[in-house]
Amino acid sequence: MKNNTKRTFAARFAAIALAALFCLSAAACAKPKGGDPAGDGGESISLSQTAIELLIDQSVTLTATASPADAAVEWTVGNPAVATVSGGTVTGVGTGSTTVTASIGDYTKAACSVVVRQDANAQYSVALNREETALFIGQTLTLSATVKLGSQTVPGAQVEWESSAPGIVSVGGDGRVAALAYGGAVVTAAYTPTDGKPAARADCAVSSLEFYDVRPNGLNGQKAVLPGASFSLADSLAVYDANGQAVPFDPGDVAWGSTDGTVVNFGGGQFTALKQGQAEAYAIYRGVSGYCAVSVFGIAAEDFAVYQDGGGSLSHGILEDLTDVAIGDAVYPNVIRATNNLNLYQPLIRIKSESLDRFRAYGVTEFTLSAYSASAAVLNGSFKYKQTGRDEYPQSGQAWLHTVTVPLADLEWIGFWQTDASGTPPLYIVVELG
C-alpha cells in the first residue's frame, strides 16, 4: 500500500512540474503588446521638448521622434482641464500643470511637463444669457451672468444687479427680472474684481408689455393674392386684451411690415405682392406683434384647358396660345388671353381641377372671373360653373354671366363658354381673388 501511494504522489508531482515548466516557457516566448519592458524590442520615442509653459489659449506643437519611424504614436494628457493635445499640438485651457505623454504601445513612452498660466494683460468680462427680452406685465424671467478673465470662466464670481427703471422692470439679487408696468428698462450685471483690474458689466434691454392679441387680418390668419396685387390690412386689424375683449386703438400707434420684402413689400400704407412665394405681413402694436400669412401665386395658361361644345370630354388639351398679356400701360399677370386659334365651335375655356385644388391649398376662399372681348363687338358667351349637389349654372334661358364670383369650397368646375363661331376675336379672362 505504501509503495502505491509513493508512486501516485511521484506521478502527480511530475505532472505539476511539467505544467509549470510549460507555462514558464510560453511566458518566456510571449512578447508584450506594443513594446518590451526589458527594452530589447528595438522601440524608442523621444520628444522635441520635455517641459513647456503656455498662456491660456496659446498652442505649442511637440514633435515625436520614434523608432521604428512608422510606429503609431498616441498622444494623451493627464488633466484636460489644464491643456489639450491633438497630434502633438498642446493648447492651454486653464491655469495649472499637467503632463503630455507620447506612447508607442503599452511600454514605450516619452513625457513633457506642461504649465499653463493666465495672461497678465487679460481683462474681466461679463456675459448674460440674454441681451434683450420682452415680458408681459406680471411675467418674470431669471437672467444668469458668466464672469471670465480672458477666456477662462471665474468660478463663484458674484455680480451686482441693477435696473435703470425699477418701477417698470425690477431685478433681484439672483437676477430674477419682473415686468411691473408698461415701458422698458436696462438691467445691468456688474462685477468688481478684487485684484485691482477694471470692473466689467453687461446689459440686457427688457421691454415690459401689456398683453394684446394683435390680428392683422381679423380672425383670418392667412391671405392669398396674385402677383402685382396691392392690399391693405388696416381695416381688418383687430386688437384684443387678455380677456378676449376688443381694445380700441390709434392706427397711428401701429407699425406694419413684411417678413420677406422680396415677396410682399410694405410701403405707402399698403402691401404689394411682388412675386410668387410666401411671406408674413405683420402689425406691431405697443411692442406686440401679430402676423398674417400671405401666399402669392400666379395664374398662367397652364391652369386652363379647352373643352369642345361647352362641356364633355377634353378634346385638345391645353390651349397653347393662352398667355399672360398686357392691358393698357400695366402688365397684369392674372389676365389670360384665349384666341381660339384651334377653330373649335363653342369651346368652353375651363380652369383645371388640379389648379382649383392649388388655389384652395393657398388659402383662396373665392375668386372673381371677368371676361372681355378684344373688339368692340358684343361678347357672346357666358361663364358656367358647377357646384357639388347643384345643377350647372346658368342653364338655358338664364342670363349670361360676363362676371362671376364663386366660392371654392364646393366648386367642381368653372369656365367660359363661347357661343361665337370659331375664329372670333381673342377673349380675355381676368382672375381676381376674394
C-alpha positions in Angstrom: 0.0 0.0 0.0 2.8 2.4 0.8 4.6 1.7 -2.5 1.4 2.6 -4.4 0.9 5.8 -2.5 4.5 6.9 -3.2 4.2 6.1 -6.9 0.9 8.1 -7.1 2.5 11.1 -5.4 5.5 11.0 -7.6 3.4 10.9 -10.7 1.3 13.9 -9.6 4.5 15.9 -8.7 6.0 15.2 -12.1 2.8 16.3 -13.9 2.7 19.6 -11.9 6.3 20.3 -12.6 5.9 19.6 -16.3 2.9 22.0 -16.4 4.9 24.7 -14.6 7.8 24.3 -17.0 5.4 24.7 -20.0 3.9 27.9 -18.6 7.4 29.4 -18.0 8.5 28.5 -21.5 5.3 30.1 -23.0 5.8 33.3 -20.9 9.4 33.5 -22.0 8.4 33.2 -25.6 5.5 35.7 -25.4 6.2 39.4 -26.3 4.3 42.2 -24.6 1.9 44.2 -26.8 3.5 47.3 -28.3 6.9 47.0 -26.8 9.2 45.1 -24.4 9.6 46.2 -20.8 13.1 44.8 -20.9 14.0 47.2 -23.7 15.1 44.6 -26.2 12.2 45.1 -28.7 14.0 47.8 -30.6 11.4 50.5 -30.0 12.1 54.0 -28.7 10.5 57.5 -28.7 11.6 61.0 -27.7 10.0 64.5 -27.7 11.4 67.8 -29.0 10.7 69.4 -25.6 10.3 67.9 -22.2 8.9 70.9 -20.4 6.8 73.9 -21.8 5.0 76.9 -20.4 1.8 78.2 -22.1 -0.7 81.0 -21.7 -4.4 80.2 -21.8 -5.4 79.7 -25.5 -1.8 79.6 -26.6 -0.6 76.5 -28.5 2.8 74.7 -29.0 3.5 71.7 -31.2 5.6 68.9 -29.9 7.5 66.7 -32.3 7.9 63.0 -31.5 10.8 61.0 -32.9 10.0 57.3 -32.9 11.8 54.1 -33.8 10.8 52.4 -35.9 9.9 55.6 -37.9 6.5 54.3 -39.0 5.4 53.4 -35.5 1.9 54.8 -34.5 2.2 57.4 -31.8 -0.6 58.0 -29.3 -0.9 61.4 -27.5 -2.6 61.7 -24.1 -2.8 64.5 -21.5 -3.1 64.0 -17.7 -5.5 66.8 -17.0 -7.6 68.0 -20.0 -8.9 70.9 -17.8 -5.4 72.4 -18.0 -4.4 71.6 -21.5 -5.4 69.6 -24.5 -3.3 67.7 -27.1 -4.1 66.7 -30.7 -1.4 65.3 -33.0 1.3 66.8 -30.8 -0.2 70.3 -30.6 -0.7 71.3 -27.0 -3.2 74.1 -26.2 -3.6 75.8 -22.8 -7.1 75.6 -21.4 -6.9 76.6 -17.7 -4.2 77.6 -15.2 -2.3 74.7 -13.6 0.1 71.9 -14.5 -0.2 68.6 -16.3 1.8 66.1 -18.3 1.5 65.3 -22.0 2.6 61.8 -23.0 3.5 60.3 -26.4 3.4 56.5 -26.5 4.2 53.5 -28.7 2.1 50.7 -27.4 2.0 50.0 -23.7 5.6 50.4 -22.6 7.5 52.8 -24.8 6.7 56.4 -23.7 8.0 59.9 -23.6 6.6 62.8 -21.4 6.6 66.6 -21.4 5.5 68.6 -18.4 3.1 71.5 -19.1 2.5 74.6 -17.0 -0.4 76.9 -18.1 -0.6 80.5 -16.8 -3.1 83.3 -17.3 -2.0 86.3 -19.4 -1.1 89.2 -17.2 -3.0 91.5 -19.6 -6.2 89.5 -19.5 -9.3 91.5 -18.5 -12.6 90.6 -16.9 -15.8 90.4 -18.9 -19.4 89.7 -18.0 -21.9 87.9 -20.4 -25.6 87.5 -19.8 -27.7 84.6 -21.2 -29.9 87.3 -22.9 -29.0 90.7 -24.4 -32.7 91.7 -24.8 -36.1 90.3 -23.9 -39.7 91.2 -23.7 -42.1 90.3 -20.9 -45.8 90.9 -20.4 -46.7 92.7 -17.2 -46.7 90.2 -14.4 -44.2 87.8 -16.0 -40.8 87.1 -14.6 -37.5 85.8 -16.0 -34.2 84.9 -14.4 -31.1 86.2 -16.0 -27.7 84.5 -15.5 -24.3 86.1 -15.6 -21.0 84.4 -16.5 -17.7 86.2 -15.5 -14.5 85.4 -17.3 -10.9 86.5 -17.0 -9.6 86.4 -20.6 -11.3 83.2 -21.9 -11.3 81.4 -18.6 -14.5 81.3 -16.5 -14.1 82.6 -13.0 -15.9 80.1 -10.7 -18.1 81.5 -8.0 -17.9 85.1 -9.2 -20.7 87.3 -7.8 -22.3 90.1 -9.7 -24.5 93.0 -8.6 -27.8 93.5 -10.4 -29.4 96.9 -11.1 -32.4 98.2 -13.2 -32.5 101.6 -14.8 -36.2 101.8 -14.2 -37.1 99.7 -11.1 -40.7 100.9 -11.2 -41.2 99.4 -14.7 -38.8 96.4 -14.5 -37.4 95.2 -11.2 -34.4 92.8 -10.7 -33.4 90.8 -7.6 -30.0 89.8 -6.3 -30.4 86.5 -8.0 -31.0 88.0 -11.4 -34.8 87.5 -11.3 -36.5 90.1 -13.5 -40.1 91.1 -13.1 -42.2 93.3 -15.5 -44.3 95.7 -13.4 -45.6 98.4 -15.7 -45.7 99.3 -19.4 -42.4 100.6 -20.7 -38.8 99.4 -20.8 -35.6 99.3 -18.8 -32.0 98.2 -18.9 -30.9 95.5 -16.4 -27.2 95.5 -15.6 -24.9 92.9 -14.1 -21.7 94.4 -12.8 -18.6 92.6 -11.5 -15.9 94.3 -9.4 -12.6 92.3 -9.2 -10.6 92.0 -6.1 -7.2 92.0 -7.9 -7.3 95.7 -8.9 -8.3 95.0 -12.5 -11.1 97.2 -14.1 -14.7 96.3 -13.3 -16.9 94.7 -16.0 -20.6 94.8 -16.8 -23.2 93.6 -19.2 -26.7 94.9 -20.1 -30.0 93.3 -21.0 -32.7 95.5 -22.6 -36.1 94.5 -21.1 -39.4 95.5 -22.6 -42.4 95.4 -20.3 -45.6 95.0 -22.3 -49.3 94.9 -21.8 -50.9 91.7 -23.1 -52.5 92.1 -26.5 -53.7 89.7 -29.2 -52.9 91.5 -32.4 -54.6 90.1 -35.5 -53.8 91.9 -38.8 -56.5 90.2 -40.8 -59.1 89.8 -38.1 -59.9 86.1 -37.3 -58.5 85.0 -40.7 -54.8 84.3 -40.2 -54.0 84.0 -43.9 -54.5 85.7 -47.3 -53.9 84.7 -50.9 -53.1 87.2 -53.6 -51.9 87.3 -57.1 -48.6 88.9 -58.2 -48.9 92.7 -58.7 -51.9 92.9 -56.3 -51.9 95.7 -53.7 -53.9 95.4 -50.5 -54.3 96.9 -47.0 -54.9 95.0 -43.8 -55.6 98.2 -41.7 -59.4 97.9 -41.9 -59.3 94.3 -40.7 -56.8 94.8 -37.9 -58.2 93.7 -34.5 -56.6 94.0 -31.1 -57.8 92.1 -28.0 -56.9 92.2 -24.4 -56.1 89.3 -22.1 -59.8 88.7 -21.5 -60.5 88.5 -25.2 -62.2 91.9 -25.4 -61.7 94.2 -28.3 -59.4 97.1 -27.5 -59.8 100.5 -29.2 -56.5 101.7 -30.6 -55.0 104.6 -32.5 -54.0 103.4 -36.0 -51.0 105.7 -35.7 -49.6 103.5 -33.0 -49.4 100.5 -35.4 -46.3 99.7 -37.3 -46.6 97.4 -40.4 -44.1 95.3 -42.2 -43.3 92.1 -44.0 -41.0 89.2 -43.1 -39.9 89.0 -46.8 -39.9 92.2 -48.7 -38.9 90.5 -51.9 -42.3 88.6 -52.0 -44.6 91.1 -50.2 -43.4 94.6 -49.7 -45.0 97.3 -47.5 -44.9 100.9 -48.4 -47.2 103.9 -48.7 -49.7 102.4 -46.3 -50.3 99.2 -48.3 -48.8 95.9 -49.1 -47.8 94.9 -52.7 -47.3 91.3 -53.9 -44.1 91.3 -56.0 -43.5 87.7 -56.9 -44.8 84.2 -56.3 -43.9 82.9 -52.8 -44.9 83.2 -49.2 -44.3 85.8 -46.5 -46.0 87.1 -43.4 -47.5 90.6 -43.1 -47.2 91.8 -39.6 -48.6 94.6 -37.4 -46.9 95.8 -34.2 -49.0 97.5 -31.5 -47.3 98.7 -28.3 -44.5 96.2 -28.9 -46.8 93.2 -29.5 -46.7 91.6 -33.0 -49.5 89.9 -34.9 -49.0 88.0 -38.2 -51.0 87.2 -41.3 -49.6 84.5 -43.7 -49.7 85.8 -47.3 -49.4 83.5 -50.2 -48.6 85.0 -53.6 -49.1 82.8 -56.6 -49.7 83.3 -60.3 -52.4 82.3 -62.7 -50.9 81.0 -66.0 -52.0 79.5 -69.3 -51.2 76.1 -67.8 -54.1 76.5 -65.4 -56.7 76.4 -68.3 -57.9 73.7 -70.7 -60.3 73.8 -73.6 -63.4 71.6 -73.9 -65.5 71.1 -77.1 -69.1 72.2 -77.3 -69.5 73.7 -73.9 -68.5 70.6 -71.9 -67.9 66.9 -72.4 -64.5 65.2 -72.6 -61.3 67.1 -73.0 -60.7 67.4 -76.7 -57.5 69.3 -77.4 -55.7 69.6 -74.0 -54.1 73.0 -73.0 -54.6 75.8 -75.5 -51.0 76.7 -76.5 -51.9 80.3 -77.1 -53.3 81.0 -73.6 -50.7 83.5 -72.4 -50.3 86.4 -69.9 -50.9 89.6 -71.7 -50.6 93.4 -71.2 -53.7 95.5 -70.6 -53.3 99.2 -71.2 -50.0 100.5 -69.8 -49.6 98.0 -66.9 -48.9 94.2 -67.0 -51.4 92.1 -65.1 -50.2 88.5 -64.6 -53.7 87.5 -63.7 -55.0 88.2 -67.2 -55.3 85.3 -69.6 -55.9 85.6 -73.4 -57.7 82.9 -75.3 -57.6 83.4 -79.1 -59.5 80.2 -80.1 -57.0 79.5 -82.9 -57.9 75.9 -82.7 -61.1 76.9 -84.5 -63.3 74.9 -82.1 -67.1 75.6 -82.3 -68.4 77.0 -79.0 -65.5 75.9 -76.8 -65.5 76.0 -73.0 -62.3 77.5 -71.5 -62.1 75.8 -68.1 -59.8 76.1 -65.1 -58.3 72.7 -64.4 -59.5 70.8 -61.3 -55.9 70.5 -60.1 -55.5 74.3 -60.3 -58.6 74.7 -58.2 -57.1 72.4 -55.6 -53.9 74.5 -55.7 -55.9 77.7 -55.1 -57.6 76.1 -52.1 -54.2 74.9 -50.7 -53.0 78.6 -50.9 -56.0 79.6 -48.7 -58.2 81.1 -51.5 -61.8 81.0 -50.4 -63.4 82.6 -53.5 -62.4 84.3 -56.7 -64.0 86.5 -59.4 -63.7 85.9 -63.1 -64.4 88.5 -65.7 -64.5 88.1 -69.5 -63.7 90.8 -72.1 -63.7 90.8 -75.9 -60.7 92.1 -77.8 -63.0 94.1 -80.1 -65.9 96.4 -79.6 -68.3 93.7 -80.7 -70.7 92.2 -78.2 -69.2 89.5 -76.1 -71.2 86.4 -76.9 -70.8 83.8 -74.2 -71.1 83.2 -70.5 -69.3 81.8 -67.5 -70.7 78.5 -66.5 -69.9 76.6 -63.3 -70.9 73.5 -61.3 -71.1 73.2 -57.6 -71.5 70.0 -55.6 -75.1 69.0 -55.3 -76.4 71.7 -57.7 -77.2 71.9 -61.4 -74.9 73.6 -63.9 -75.4 77.3 -63.8 -76.6 79.3 -65.7 -78.9 76.9 -67.6 -80.5 77.5 -70.9 -82.7 80.6 -70.9 -81.0 82.2 -67.9 -79.0 85.5 -68.1 -75.4 85.2 -69.3 -72.6 85.9 -66.9 -69.7 88.0 -68.0 -68.5 88.4 -64.4 -69.0 85.8 -61.7 -67.9 85.5 -58.1 -67.9 81.9 -56.7 -66.7 80.2 -53.5 -64.1 77.4 -53.9 -65.4 75.2 -51.1 -67.8 73.2 -53.2 -66.8 74.2 -56.7 -66.4 71.3 -59.1 -65.6 73.2 -62.3 -65.9 76.7 -63.9 -65.1 78.1 -67.3 -66.2 80.5 -70.1 -68.5 79.1 -72.8 -68.0 81.0 -76.1 -71.1 80.9 -78.2 -69.4 82.7 -81.1 -68.4 80.8 -84.2 -64.7 79.7 -84.4 -62.1 82.3 -85.3 -63.7 85.1 -83.3 -61.6 87.9 -81.7 -59.5 87.0 -78.7 -61.1 86.5 -75.3 -59.6 88.0 -72.2 -60.2 86.4 -68.8 -59.3 88.4 -65.7 -58.9 86.5 -62.4 -59.3 88.3 -59.1 -59.1 86.6 -55.6 -61.8 87.1 -53.0 
